Structure formats: C-alpha cells, structure tokens
Amino acid sequence: AVEFVRDITEREIIRRELIKEKIFADTLVQTAPVLYVAIGADGKTIMMNDFMLKILGYTKDEITGKDYLTSFVPEDDREMLAGVFNKLTSAHQATLNENRILTKDGSKYLVEWHGKPILNEKGLFQYFFGVGIDITERRKSENELRKYHEHLEELVKERTKELEDKTVTIAKSQEALTYLMEDVNDARQELEIAKSRLEISNRDLEAFAYSVSHDLRAPLRHVDGFAELLMSQSADKLDEKGRSYLDKIITASQNMGTLIDDLLAFSRIGRKEIFKIPVELNSMIEKIKDELESDIKNRKVSWRVDQLGIVRADPTLIKQVFVNLMSNALKYTRPRKEAKIEIGLKKSDENEKIIYIKDNGVGFDMKYSDKLFGVFQRLHSSSDFEGTGIGLANVRRIINRHGGRVWAEAEIDKGAAFYISLPNVGGKVEGEGKG
C-alpha cells in the first residue's frame, strides 16, 4: 500500500509539473510580440493570442468559431490563402507565406506566416498552427527603398543624357566628366546608406528569431523530460492508448526540439564572423564520407569525386555546406538499388570555382525550384524523407556570405544536381586572414 501511494504521489507531482510547463508555454504564446493563430480543419478559428487580438481589435469570444478566411482576411487574399490551407490540410506540409489580415475597423496589416499542420494520433489532420510577424512597415520601407532606387536610376539616366549633350558641345571636357562622377558618387553613397538600413533591419529580425527559438527550448525540454520520466516509471500502469498518447508527446517534443535547434543554427550563421583560409576540398570531402558511413549501413553507394583543388573559405561553414548536400544526396537516393553520387567541377571563368554534387535519386519538379532554398520549404513529404526544411536555407546563406552563388537542376525520378560557386584562388595556398 505504501508503494502504491508513493507511485500515485510521484505521478501527481509529474502531472502538476507538466501542467506548470503547459501554463508557461501558454503564457509565452500569449505574451510574445508575434501573432499566433490556430485554425481547425473546417476553417473555423480555434484561438488567437492576445497580441493578435489586440491588432485585430477583437475579444476571444468574438473570434472563437468564426470562419477565418471570411472574417479576418481581405477578399483579394482569400483565394491564395485557401490554397495554403489546402496544402496544410491535404499535403501536411509546413508553409511560409505572406497575406493581409483584416481588423475589426477595416484596417489591413501585412503578415509573414509560418504554418504548421498538427496531426492526431492516426496521422490525420486535426488543425494547423500559424506564427506570424507584422511586416507592414518593413514592406512599406522596402517599397519606398525600391521607388527611391528607381528614382536614383532615373536621375542617373537624366544626368547621363545631360552629360552626352554637354559632351557634344564641349568635346568631352573634364568639367563634364567631373560632374558625372560627383553624381555617381552621391548615388553610390545614398545606396550604401539604404543598404546599411536594410542590413540593420535583417539583423534585428534574425535576433528576434533567435530570441523566440531560444525561449521555447526550456519549456519544451521540461515537457520531453517529464514525459520520458512518466514513460519509464509508469508506462505499465497506462493502457495501450495512454502509452500511445505519451509516445506521441515524446516524439512531437523531440521533433520540435530539432526544429528549434535548426532555427537557432540558421540564426547564428547570419551573425557568425567568417574566418577565411585556404581549404583543400578533397581532403575535407573524404572526412565527411567517413562521418556519413553510419548513414549508408548496408546500402550500395558509388562515390565519384574529381580533383577539386582549393577554395578560400571558412572551414567550419564550408564543411557544413558539403555535409548538408552530401547527406541530401544519400537521403534522396535511398530508393535506388545503387546510389551514384558525383562531385566535380563545372567549367567556369577564372574568377570563380563552380562545384557540383549530382545524384541519381528521386529528383524534384523544377517549377518549384524557387522555393528550394527557403526556410521550412520541402518538396517531398516528411513521411518519405525526414528533415526540417532548413538545411538548404543554411547552404544558401553560407555561400552568399562567401560571395558565391548556389542553384539546382533536377528532373523527377532522374536525380538532382546542386551547384555552388566560390571565389577561385587558383590552387595556390594563400595566407590566412579574416574575410
């Protein structure tokens, strides 16, 4: 009897702790300066956090059960958003989109949404959860910047025409040349100022994403820990359905933890100082192949690696690029009896080195290639191929920070090829230094 009471007491303690963590997570959702909304499979609004309610001008009672599209979305945006909802409900894919929301007084705000489908224990769609950031002012600033840039281009064209007219009359005088150079320098300085402002805005957004992701880790870790503890100590006292629910809690919290870790890594890449040194690519790729050996197991994998030479890059970040691309090649060739992966050089000019990673995997439809390198963008079902949809976004960010380019070519069921370009050092080992 004493053991029974102790067991009940321990379970009650765990239950209370889980309730505390849920309250903490709910408080974080309600107080975070971002928009949170949950929408059912029927399109009805389940909940909104206080921040979103304040923007819209509604109370909780006024929004609960309302059709989301017709109540809170302008008519011009409803057809597009209905397509997003269909992807969430039928394909169970996370989404990233922008649309306007309609307030109680008729005002409109532009919001960038990250949508995530929530499935029940049978794997069927239950509802989806959206996290949004109000980008109304940012988009207004971008539009003003674009108009200003266009205005500057028109000014340059006008001044250039003036210079041409003066050149005819004064025979390309030094005065006309100086006049043009002053205008060009002024325009360049103004563009640099605009660029600096945009970079500051992007850094602020990265810092915000890092902060939100970081704050979510603690309650999630507690939920996972207590759920694991409950499973290990009391699983035999639960029926099959209860153990199934508990197992789904553990799996979902671990998946969410992986997603948060990937988001934090993505945010850190934007802030990390790049330290460039000459990197010998073939040696690095051989080490990566050894590290990926556990992913191959009993598979038949054929590697072909050409002589790639040297690039000047941050060794940690450039390794992350190749780990991601090589891991993807292994992942998406899993259905093949023999996986064939080729890493080589594409012919290019002397100023850049273009490296490709080709495979004979499942490929993808090129009409979706513009989404390939976006955050949370996946072109294959998570039930077929695991992943969070952040890896290729990391690849693009790293390569861009090295002054290079990244793109892909593919055909459904005929494999894919990913290309990265990096500044060419001509095979010479240059001195170390900061990039």
C-alpha positions in Angstrom: 0.0 0.0 0.0 2.9 2.4 0.8 4.5 1.7 -2.6 1.1 2.3 -4.3 0.7 5.7 -2.5 4.3 6.7 -3.4 3.7 5.8 -7.0 0.5 7.8 -7.1 2.3 10.7 -5.4 5.1 10.7 -7.9 2.6 10.6 -10.9 0.7 13.5 -9.3 4.0 15.5 -9.0 4.8 14.8 -12.6 1.3 15.7 -13.7 1.5 19.0 -11.8 4.9 19.8 -13.3 3.5 19.1 -16.8 0.6 21.5 -16.1 3.1 24.1 -14.9 5.1 23.8 -18.1 1.9 24.0 -20.2 1.0 27.2 -18.4 4.5 28.5 -19.0 4.3 27.7 -22.7 0.7 29.2 -23.0 2.0 32.3 -21.2 4.9 32.6 -23.7 2.5 32.3 -26.6 0.1 34.8 -25.2 2.7 37.4 -24.3 5.2 37.1 -27.2 5.1 40.1 -29.6 4.2 37.8 -32.6 0.8 36.7 -34.0 -0.3 33.1 -33.1 -3.5 31.5 -34.5 -4.9 28.0 -34.5 -7.4 27.1 -37.2 -9.4 23.9 -37.5 -9.9 21.6 -40.5 -13.3 23.3 -41.1 -11.6 26.7 -41.4 -13.0 27.9 -38.1 -10.9 29.9 -35.7 -9.9 28.0 -32.6 -7.7 30.6 -30.8 -5.6 33.7 -31.2 -3.0 35.0 -28.8 -3.5 38.4 -27.0 -1.1 40.2 -29.4 -3.1 39.2 -32.5 -6.4 40.0 -30.7 -5.1 43.5 -29.9 -4.0 44.1 -33.5 -7.4 42.9 -34.9 -9.4 44.7 -32.2 -11.5 41.6 -31.2 -12.0 39.7 -28.0 -11.5 36.0 -27.6 -15.3 35.4 -27.5 -15.8 37.3 -30.8 -13.2 35.3 -32.8 -13.8 31.8 -31.5 -15.6 29.6 -34.1 -15.6 32.3 -36.8 -14.6 31.3 -40.3 -11.1 32.6 -40.6 -11.0 33.5 -44.3 -14.2 35.4 -44.5 -13.9 37.1 -41.1 -10.2 38.1 -40.9 -8.8 38.0 -44.4 -9.4 40.7 -47.1 -11.4 39.3 -50.1 -8.5 39.8 -52.5 -6.2 37.4 -50.4 -8.8 34.7 -49.7 -8.2 32.5 -52.8 -4.4 32.5 -52.3 -4.7 31.7 -48.6 -7.3 28.9 -49.4 -4.6 27.2 -51.4 -2.2 27.5 -48.5 -4.8 25.9 -46.2 -5.3 23.1 -48.7 -1.5 22.3 -48.7 -1.6 22.2 -44.9 -4.7 20.0 -44.6 -4.1 17.6 -47.5 -0.3 17.5 -48.0 0.5 18.1 -44.3 3.4 20.4 -45.4 4.7 23.4 -43.4 4.2 26.6 -45.3 5.7 30.1 -45.5 3.5 32.8 -47.0 2.5 36.4 -46.8 -1.0 37.7 -46.7 -3.0 40.6 -45.2 -5.3 40.4 -42.2 -8.4 42.5 -41.7 -9.1 44.3 -38.4 -12.4 45.0 -36.8 -12.3 48.6 -38.0 -11.4 47.6 -41.6 -7.6 48.3 -41.4 -5.2 45.9 -43.1 -1.9 44.6 -41.9 0.6 42.5 -44.0 1.9 39.5 -42.1 4.5 36.9 -42.8 3.2 33.5 -41.7 4.9 30.2 -40.8 2.2 27.5 -40.9 2.5 24.0 -39.3 -0.1 21.2 -39.6 -1.0 19.4 -36.3 -2.0 15.7 -36.8 -3.9 13.4 -34.5 -2.7 10.0 -33.2 -3.9 8.4 -36.5 -1.8 10.8 -38.6 -4.9 12.7 -39.8 -5.0 16.4 -40.0 -6.5 18.0 -36.8 -5.7 21.7 -37.1 -2.9 23.9 -38.0 -0.9 26.5 -36.1 0.3 29.8 -37.6 3.1 32.0 -36.3 3.2 35.5 -37.9 5.2 38.7 -37.9 3.7 42.0 -38.8 5.8 43.2 -41.8 3.6 46.1 -42.8 6.2 48.7 -42.0 9.0 46.7 -43.3 7.3 46.1 -46.7 6.4 49.8 -46.8 10.1 50.6 -46.2 11.2 48.1 -48.9 8.7 49.7 -51.4 10.0 53.2 -50.6 13.5 51.9 -51.0 12.7 50.4 -54.4 11.0 53.6 -55.5 13.9 55.6 -54.3 16.3 53.3 -56.1 14.2 53.7 -59.3 14.3 57.4 -58.8 18.0 57.3 -58.4 18.3 55.3 -61.6 16.2 57.9 -63.4 18.4 60.6 -62.0 21.5 58.8 -63.3 19.8 58.4 -66.7 18.9 62.1 -66.8 22.3 63.2 -65.7 23.9 60.8 -68.3 21.8 62.4 -71.0 22.9 65.8 -69.8 26.5 64.7 -70.0 26.0 63.4 -73.5 24.5 66.7 -74.6 27.4 68.6 -73.0 29.9 66.3 -74.5 28.8 67.3 -77.9 29.1 71.0 -77.1 32.3 70.9 -75.0 34.1 68.0 -76.6 34.1 65.6 -73.6 35.6 68.3 -71.3 37.0 67.4 -67.9 34.3 69.5 -66.3 31.5 67.2 -67.7 33.4 64.1 -66.5 33.8 65.6 -63.0 30.1 66.5 -63.0 29.1 62.9 -63.8 31.5 61.4 -61.2 30.1 63.6 -58.5 26.5 62.4 -59.3 27.6 58.8 -59.4 29.4 59.1 -56.0 26.4 60.7 -54.5 24.1 58.0 -55.8 26.5 55.3 -54.5 26.6 56.9 -51.0 22.8 57.0 -50.9 22.6 53.4 -52.0 25.1 52.4 -49.3 23.0 54.2 -46.7 19.9 52.4 -47.8 21.8 49.1 -47.9 23.0 49.7 -44.3 19.5 50.4 -43.1 18.2 47.1 -44.7 21.1 45.1 -43.1 20.2 46.6 -39.7 16.6 45.5 -40.2 17.6 42.0 -41.2 19.9 41.7 -38.2 17.0 42.8 -35.9 14.8 40.1 -37.5 17.5 37.4 -37.0 17.9 38.4 -33.4 14.2 38.2 -32.8 14.0 34.7 -34.4 16.9 33.6 -32.2 15.3 35.0 -29.1 11.9 33.3 -29.7 13.5 30.0 -30.6 15.8 30.1 -27.5 12.9 30.9 -25.2 10.9 27.9 -26.4 13.7 25.4 -25.6 13.3 25.4 -21.8 9.6 24.5 -21.6 10.0 22.0 -24.4 12.9 20.3 -22.6 10.8 20.0 -19.5 7.8 18.6 -21.4 10.1 16.0 -23.0 11.9 15.2 -19.8 8.8 14.7 -17.7 7.1 12.7 -20.5 10.2 10.4 -20.7 10.1 10.1 -16.9 6.4 9.2 -16.9 7.0 6.6 -19.7 9.9 4.9 -17.8 8.3 4.8 -14.4 4.6 4.5 -15.1 4.2 3.0 -18.6 3.0 -0.3 -17.2 0.1 1.4 -15.4 -1.2 3.0 -18.6 -3.4 1.3 -21.2 -2.3 0.9 -24.8 -4.0 4.2 -25.8 -2.4 6.1 -22.9 1.1 4.8 -23.8 0.4 5.7 -27.5 -0.5 9.3 -26.5 2.6 9.6 -24.3 4.8 8.2 -27.1 3.4 10.8 -29.5 4.1 13.6 -26.9 7.7 12.5 -26.7 8.1 12.2 -30.4 6.4 15.5 -31.1 8.5 17.4 -28.5 11.7 15.8 -29.8 10.8 16.8 -33.4 10.0 20.3 -32.2 13.4 20.4 -30.4 15.2 19.5 -33.6 13.3 22.2 -35.5 14.2 24.8 -32.8 17.9 23.7 -32.9 17.9 24.1 -36.7 16.3 27.6 -36.4 18.9 28.6 -33.8 21.7 27.4 -36.1 20.2 29.3 -39.0 20.1 32.5 -37.0 23.7 32.0 -35.8 25.0 31.7 -39.3 23.8 35.2 -40.1 25.8 36.6 -37.1 28.9 34.4 -37.2 32.1 36.2 -38.2 33.6 34.5 -41.2 37.3 33.5 -41.0 38.6 32.5 -44.4 41.6 30.3 -45.0 42.6 28.1 -47.9 40.6 24.8 -47.7 41.6 21.7 -49.6 38.3 20.3 -50.7 39.1 16.7 -51.5 40.6 16.1 -48.0 37.5 17.6 -46.4 35.1 15.5 -48.5 36.9 12.3 -47.6 36.5 13.1 -43.9 32.8 13.8 -44.5 32.3 10.5 -46.3 33.8 8.7 -43.2 31.4 10.6 -40.9 28.4 9.7 -43.1 29.4 6.0 -43.1 26.7 5.2 -40.5 24.0 6.6 -42.8 25.0 4.2 -45.5 24.8 0.9 -43.5 24.0 -1.9 -45.9 23.4 0.3 -48.9 25.4 0.1 -52.1 26.8 3.6 -52.7 29.1 4.6 -55.5 31.1 7.8 -55.0 33.0 9.7 -57.7 35.0 12.7 -56.6 37.1 14.7 -59.0 40.1 16.8 -58.1 38.5 19.9 -56.7 41.5 21.9 -55.6 41.5 24.7 -53.1 38.9 27.4 -52.1 39.3 30.3 -49.7 36.5 29.8 -47.2 35.6 29.5 -43.5 36.4 25.8 -42.9 33.6 25.1 -40.4 30.9 26.8 -42.5 32.0 25.3 -45.9 32.1 21.9 -44.3 28.5 22.4 -43.2 27.6 23.1 -46.8 29.1 19.9 -48.1 27.7 17.8 -45.2 24.2 19.0 -46.0 24.5 18.5 -49.7 26.1 15.1 -49.4 23.6 14.0 -46.7 20.8 15.0 -49.0 22.3 13.1 -51.9 22.4 10.0 -49.7 18.9 10.6 -48.4 17.2 11.1 -51.8 18.9 8.1 -53.4 17.6 5.8 -50.7 15.1 4.2 -53.0 17.8 3.2 -55.5 19.5 -0.2 -55.5 22.8 1.5 -56.2 23.2 5.1 -55.2 25.5 7.1 -57.6 26.9 10.4 -56.3 29.3 12.5 -58.3 31.2 15.6 -57.0 33.1 17.5 -59.6 33.9 20.9 -61.2 31.9 22.7 -63.8 33.7 24.8 -66.4 33.7 28.5 -65.5 35.8 31.6 -65.8 39.0 32.1 -63.8 37.3 34.3 -61.2 35.1 31.5 -59.7 35.2 27.8 -59.0 31.8 26.0 -59.5 31.4 22.7 -57.7 28.5 20.3 -58.3 27.1 17.4 -56.4 25.0 15.1 -58.6 22.9 12.1 -57.7 20.6 9.5 -59.3 17.9 10.0 -56.7 14.2 10.9 -56.8 14.8 14.5 -58.1 12.2 17.2 -58.0 10.0 19.3 -60.2 11.9 22.4 -61.4 8.8 24.5 -61.3 9.2 24.6 -57.5 12.9 25.3 -57.6 12.4 28.9 -56.4 11.2 27.5 -53.1 14.1 25.1 -52.7 16.4 27.3 -50.6 13.7 28.9 -48.4 13.2 28.3 -44.7 10.7 25.4 -44.0 10.4 24.7 -47.7 10.2 21.0 -48.5 9.5 19.4 -52.0 9.0 15.9 -50.6 6.7 14.5 -47.9 8.2 14.2 -44.4 6.8 10.7 -44.2 9.0 9.7 -47.2 12.2 11.7 -46.3 12.9 13.2 -42.9 14.1 16.8 -42.4 13.1 20.2 -41.1 13.3 22.2 -44.3 16.1 24.4 -43.0 19.3 22.7 -44.4 19.3 24.2 -47.9 18.4 27.6 -46.5 21.7 27.3 -44.4 23.6 26.3 -47.6 22.4 29.4 -49.4 23.1 31.8 -46.5 26.7 30.4 -46.1 27.5 30.5 -49.8 26.1 34.1 -50.1 28.2 35.2 -47.1 31.2 33.9 -49.0 30.3 36.0 -52.0 29.2 33.0 -54.1 26.0 31.5 -55.6 24.0 28.3 -55.2 21.4 26.8 -57.5 20.0 23.4 -58.5 18.8 21.4 -61.5 16.7 18.3 -61.4 14.1 16.1 -63.1 11.5 14.0 -61.3 12.8 10.4 -60.7 16.0 11.2 -62.6 18.2 12.7 -59.9 19.3 16.2 -59.0 22.4 18.4 -59.3 23.4 21.2 -56.8 25.9 23.8 -57.8 27.9 26.2 -55.6 30.3 28.9 -56.8 33.1 30.2 -54.7 35.9 32.7 -55.4 38.7 30.9 -57.1 42.2 31.0 -55.5 43.8 29.2 -58.5 45.1 26.3 -56.4 47.6 28.5 -54.6 47.7 28.4 -50.8 47.3 32.0 -49.8 47.9 33.4 -46.4 45.4 33.3 -43.6 43.2 36.2 -42.7 39.7 37.4 -42.0 37.2 37.5 -44.8 
